[in-house]
Amino acid sequence: MSFAALCGNFQLWLLVIVFAVFNRIFTLYAKALSLDVASRVWDVFFRDGEEFLFRTAIGAVLKLSLF
């Protein structure tokens, strides 16, 4: 296998992993939040990008933690 083919395989695997992670995050917010809150999260996600989803997850964990 050539280096170019190997590089192409790694890029394909990374793409599959990224889609799987975003699918899980989308499902998590859709099932865990009310429709109004989930809609707001997705609106801001489309405006600000993927960093907002991770900030929302961290905020939810901190809000729900006992500390």
N, C-alpha and C positions, 0 to 999 in steps of 0.2 A: 504494500500500500504506500502510495507516495505521500509526501508531506502535505501537499495541497488537498488530497482526498481526506487525509486525517483531519486537517483543519476544517474542512467542510462538514465532516461528521460531528466534530465538537460544536460547531455553530448550530447545527440542526438539533443536537441534544439540548443545548442551552435554550433554544427557541421553544422546545417542547416543555422544558422545566418552567420557563417564564409563563407560558400559557397555563400550565397546571397551577402555579402559585396564584395567578390572578383569578383563575376560576374559583379557587378555594376562598380567596378574599371576597370576591363578589358574592358568593353564596353565604359566607359568614355574615356580612352586613345585611343582606336581604332577609335572612332568617332571624337574626338577633335583634334588629332594631325595628321600631315602628315604621310604617310607610312614610310618614312625614320626615322623620330623621334620616332614614335610608335615602330618600330622595335628595335631601340636602347634602348628604355625604357625597352622593354621586354627582350632583351639580358642581360642588366645589372640586371634586376629583377631576372632572372634565375641564375645569377652568385652570386649576393649579398643577395638576399632574399627579404621578404615583406617590410622591413623597407624602402627600396629604393622607393617603390611605394608611400608611404606616404611622403617621402622627396620630390619626384617629384611633388606631389599634392600641397604641401606647397610652393614650388618654383614657380609653375605656378600661384598660387593665388597671391603671392607677386609680381611677374612680371607683372600681369595684373591689379593689384590694382592701384589706383590713388595716393597712398602715396609714 
